Amino acid sequence: MGQSRRPRVDRKRRTEFLADRFADDFVAYQYCFVEFFTGQLVDLSRFFRGDLQQMLLLSIIGQVLLKVRKAEQAGGEAVSISPGQMSIAASRLADLTGIPRQTVRRKLALLEKRGWITQEPDGSWRIVVGEDGTAPARRELAEQDESARLRVAKLVSDLEKLADDARR
């Protein structure tokens, strides 16, 4: 897949510019964001049958794995990481999300039953990855991932237009 690279920009200055621009035209920015966010939540709410807490916990657990994969892509080689760095404790999930600990444990059991996460001997949780390197959750959420990718592309395009309009 051919990728066009944008020229390097000072991220801090670009972030400040965008934040200012979005504040200047809050209604347009808010519309773009709410359209994106609502679409995401609706898709995931349907898939998880209204249980967005499961989705949130899976997302946080998945971030651990994605962080490692992102580092591997950036460096071009496997990243050496201990098993403890690939997982997260239920208590930490409860602290991060504000979901009561008992509820977190119940939701984790449901995700484990689906075969998407597994509990480590130390009690922490990690994403299950098959021998092919793909997580079962990713395979089962492929349709939602594709919708999300397209939705993010539209959001970025809409926000770029909003930012570009400020330069004119």
Buried (B, 14 or more C-beta within 10 A) or exposed (E): EEEEEEEEEEEEEEEEBBEEBBEEBEEBBEEBBEBBEEBBEEBBEEBBEEBEBBBBBBEBBBEBBEBBEEEEEEEEEEBEEEEEEBBBBBEBBBEEBEBEEEEBBEBBEBBBEBEBBBBBEEEBBBBBBEEEEEBBBBEBBEEBEEBBEEBEEBBEEBBEEBBEEEEE
